[in-house]
């Protein structure tokens, strides 16, 4: 979302206010964003709810204090963000289903849980949008993939897109691609941090202090990302400009290419997709008996 943008959203309920939900909340609470009717957020414990209790525009509820907190949160809400652990989704949807008004948009951030599972457990008058945000949403630079369910109108989808645009960029994809989105941008920050971790360890092994290594490595990753963003050039072109013929960088790149990084990332992301499908199978409602 640009600095001068003005966004108005209807009443939103967050069921589960963990790290990802709070990242989205950060976007909703920034200047230029108005949530008519306010934001409700539920947690299991009073201690976690208390962390949000003083936040302007947010009503924090705890199921520990009020077993009906989730129902209270969704009553009258136009958008309901389901941000609980995947295995908790079926019971939660059974709890809130009859309290969702016609036209409610339920947005899932539960990894691996399919739209079909949501639609099977919710009333037919409720639309479902499946999403896969990532943690840079916390600093307003997230990338979120969203997929529309079978009951979702263009207006419903646009509402979900607007929600996630408050914390970064949004890609609308068919659901069959959402697990792949998860394996790239969803898990991607961990891959970047892992590369930073390993290059830092290499710098320390070459005799630098951890502090010196952090300056070199963290600064290089940040600077390279900003260069990529500002110059609008393909990464292979920027790499070519750094890699002088017969120079030191070229020799290093040759070693990396022999390691076949492409194959490593193919295997890693395939493993992430496979795990997402395992989670989907575990959360699916049982098939009806014949």
PyMOL commands that set and color helices and strands:
alter all, ss='L'
color gray80, all
select helices_A, chain A and resi 19-28+46-53+69-74+86-99+115-121+135-139+154-165+175-205+210-231+235-242+248-258+261-283
alter helices_A, ss='H'
color red, helices_A
select strands_A, chain A and resi 7-9+12-15+33-35+39-43+58-62+79-82+105-108+127-132+142-148+168-172
alter strands_A, ss='S'
color yellow, strands_A
deselect
rebuild
show_as cartoon
